[in-house]
Amino acid sequence: MKKILLLLLLLAVLVAAALFWLSRNMDSLVKQGIEHYGSAMTQAQVSVGAVNISPSDGKGSLRDLSVGNPAGFKTTHALKAALVEIEIDVSTLTKDVLVIRRIVIEAPDVIYEKGATLTNFEAIAQHIASSVSSTQAKSDKAGGKRFIVEHLSVHNAKAQASAAFMNGKTMALTLPDIDLKNLGRAQGGLRADELAGAVVAALRAKLSMAANFDNLLKSSGEALDQLGSTVKGLFK
């Protein structure tokens, strides 16, 4: 009996030590995970300056988040954000559907580039979908983890647009604030690729409202004529 008690005591100490280590190192682990898996899933360079997460209430923030572009695009990045705030329902961490209470992206620098066939955001969404499908094929769990986002907001964005004929140069656009609520609620949760697709669709809809954006995305000579001689000269 004494040996059993000693064994249980030792196990308790090891578990406590592991939890203590995890709590002290969670931020760096999340940072590494975002950069490693984010880059692999998007096929673009993803980096984070710092991560701060509270395991007790699920609130956290990412600082200096940067998402580059997949191969073939000429602009410097797809998105940069000095601050992203996030809040997770910690009671759903071990469930099949993870509930994210809110994601707030404040004053991001967004570049929306039209390539030969796809925009950079559409390409990123496709890479995420491919990565998720590959992971699911290897998983015993059909469907995998799903997500509900109760509130996603993008405020005060600095938006730019580019197209293939512009050779990496951009045109400034006014991007209205984006507020999406209950993403995935009606479906009982969205896969990661479906969630990415919903966000891309919302961003595309907002950017399409900007002046001359539809013309800007056309790479033909006719579109250049429509944009006018001033713009032609600007991007020579």
C-alpha positions in Angstrom: 0.0 0.0 0.0 2.9 2.4 0.8 4.4 1.7 -2.6 1.1 2.4 -4.3 0.8 5.7 -2.4 4.4 6.7 -3.2 3.7 5.9 -6.9 0.5 8.0 -6.9 2.4 10.8 -5.1 5.2 10.7 -7.7 2.6 10.7 -10.6 0.8 13.7 -9.0 4.1 15.6 -8.8 5.0 14.8 -12.4 1.6 15.9 -13.7 1.8 19.1 -11.6 5.3 19.8 -13.0 4.1 19.1 -16.6 1.1 21.5 -16.1 3.3 24.1 -14.6 5.8 23.8 -17.5 2.9 24.0 -20.0 1.5 27.1 -18.4 4.8 28.8 -18.4 5.6 27.8 -22.0 2.2 27.9 -23.6 2.7 31.2 -25.4 5.9 30.1 -27.0 4.3 26.8 -28.0 1.4 28.5 -29.6 3.7 30.9 -31.4 5.7 28.0 -32.8 2.5 26.2 -33.8 1.1 29.2 -35.6 4.3 29.8 -37.6 5.0 26.1 -38.4 1.5 24.9 -39.2 0.2 28.2 -40.5 3.1 28.4 -43.1 2.5 24.7 -44.0 -1.2 25.1 -44.5 -1.2 28.4 -46.4 1.9 27.7 -48.4 2.9 31.2 -47.4 5.3 32.5 -44.8 3.5 33.1 -41.5 5.2 34.8 -38.5 4.1 36.1 -35.2 6.1 38.5 -33.0 4.5 37.5 -29.7 1.7 35.4 -28.3 -0.1 36.0 -24.9 -2.8 33.5 -23.9 -4.6 33.0 -20.6 -5.5 29.3 -20.1 -8.0 30.1 -17.5 -10.4 32.3 -19.5 -9.3 31.6 -23.1 -8.4 35.2 -23.8 -5.3 36.1 -25.7 -3.6 38.2 -28.3 -1.2 37.9 -31.2 1.2 40.7 -31.9 2.9 41.5 -35.2 1.1 38.8 -37.2 2.3 38.5 -40.8 0.9 36.3 -43.6 2.9 36.3 -46.8 1.8 35.3 -50.3 2.0 31.8 -51.9 4.4 31.4 -54.8 3.5 33.3 -57.9 2.3 36.5 -56.4 4.3 39.7 -56.6 3.2 41.8 -53.7 5.0 41.7 -50.3 2.3 40.1 -48.2 -1.4 39.2 -47.9 -2.0 40.5 -44.4 -0.1 42.2 -41.6 -1.6 43.1 -38.2 0.0 44.7 -35.2 -2.7 43.2 -32.9 -5.1 40.3 -33.1 -7.3 39.7 -30.1 -8.9 36.3 -29.6 -11.2 34.7 -27.0 -11.9 30.9 -27.0 -14.6 29.1 -25.0 -12.3 26.9 -23.0 -15.1 24.4 -22.2 -15.0 23.4 -25.9 -11.3 22.8 -26.2 -11.7 19.0 -25.9 -14.9 18.8 -28.0 -15.4 18.2 -31.7 -16.6 21.7 -32.2 -14.4 24.5 -30.9 -16.2 27.7 -30.1 -14.3 30.9 -30.7 -16.1 33.8 -29.0 -14.4 36.6 -30.8 -11.5 37.4 -33.2 -10.7 41.1 -33.5 -8.2 42.2 -36.1 -7.4 45.9 -35.6 -5.9 48.1 -38.3 -4.5 45.4 -40.5 -2.5 46.1 -43.7 -4.2 44.0 -46.4 -3.0 43.5 -50.0 -5.5 41.8 -52.3 -3.7 40.7 -55.4 -5.3 39.2 -58.6 -3.0 36.7 -60.2 -3.4 34.9 -63.5 -6.4 32.8 -62.3 -6.8 33.4 -58.6 -6.4 36.1 -56.0 -3.8 35.6 -53.2 -6.5 35.1 -50.6 -8.3 32.5 -52.8 -5.0 30.7 -53.3 -4.4 30.7 -49.5 -7.9 29.4 -48.9 -7.3 26.6 -51.5 -4.1 25.6 -49.8 -5.8 25.4 -46.4 -8.6 23.3 -47.9 -6.0 20.9 -49.5 -4.1 20.6 -46.2 -7.3 20.0 -44.2 -8.4 17.3 -46.7 -5.0 15.6 -46.5 -5.1 15.6 -42.7 -8.6 14.2 -42.6 -7.7 11.4 -45.0 -5.1 10.2 -42.5 -7.4 10.7 -39.5 -9.6 8.1 -38.0 -12.1 10.8 -37.1 -14.4 11.6 -40.0 -14.7 15.3 -40.5 -12.1 16.3 -37.9 -12.3 19.4 -35.7 -14.9 22.0 -36.6 -15.2 25.6 -35.5 -17.9 28.2 -34.7 -16.8 31.8 -34.6 -19.3 33.9 -32.8 -17.9 37.3 -33.8 -15.1 38.1 -36.3 -14.3 41.8 -36.8 -11.8 43.7 -38.9 -11.6 47.4 -38.2 -9.7 50.3 -39.7 -8.0 48.3 -42.3 -5.4 49.8 -44.7 -6.3 48.1 -47.9 -4.4 47.8 -51.2 -5.1 46.0 -54.4 -2.9 44.7 -57.2 -3.1 42.7 -60.4 -0.6 40.8 -62.5 0.0 43.7 -64.9 1.0 46.0 -62.0 4.2 44.0 -61.2 3.9 44.2 -57.5 2.7 47.8 -57.3 -0.5 48.5 -55.5 -3.5 50.9 -55.5 -4.9 52.1 -52.2 -8.5 51.3 -51.5 -11.1 52.1 -48.8 -12.1 48.9 -47.0 -15.2 49.1 -44.9 -15.2 47.4 -41.5 -16.1 43.7 -41.5 -18.3 42.3 -38.8 -19.3 38.6 -39.2 -21.4 36.8 -36.6 -22.1 33.2 -35.8 -19.9 31.7 -38.5 -20.7 28.0 -38.6 -23.5 28.1 -36.0 -26.2 27.0 -38.4 -24.0 24.2 -39.8 -23.0 22.9 -36.4 -19.4 24.0 -37.1 -17.2 24.7 -40.1 -14.0 22.9 -41.1 -10.9 25.1 -41.2 -11.1 25.3 -45.0 -14.8 26.3 -44.9 -14.1 28.9 -42.3 -11.2 30.3 -44.4 -13.5 30.4 -47.4 -16.2 32.3 -45.5 -13.7 34.9 -44.4 -12.2 35.2 -48.0 -15.7 35.6 -49.4 -16.5 38.4 -46.9 -13.3 40.2 -47.7 -13.8 39.9 -51.4 -17.4 41.3 -51.1 -16.1 44.3 -49.2 -13.2 45.0 -51.6 -15.5 44.7 -54.5 -17.4 47.7 -53.1 -14.3 49.9 -53.4 -14.2 52.3 -56.4 -12.6 50.8 -59.6 -11.8 47.5 -57.9 -13.5 45.4 -60.5 -11.6 47.2 -63.3 -8.4 46.9 -61.3 -8.7 43.1 -61.3 -8.9 42.9 -65.1 -5.4 42.3 -66.5 -6.4 42.9 -70.2 -5.4 45.9 -72.3 -9.1 46.8 -72.4 -9.1 47.1 -68.6 -6.1 49.3 -68.7 -7.9 51.6 -71.2 -10.8 51.7 -68.8 -8.6 52.7 -65.9 -7.3 55.6 -68.0 -4.0 56.9 -69.3 -3.0 58.3 -65.9 -3.1 54.8 -64.3 -1.4 53.3 -67.4 1.5 55.6 -66.9 1.7 54.9 -63.2 2.3 51.2 -63.6 4.7 51.2 -66.6 
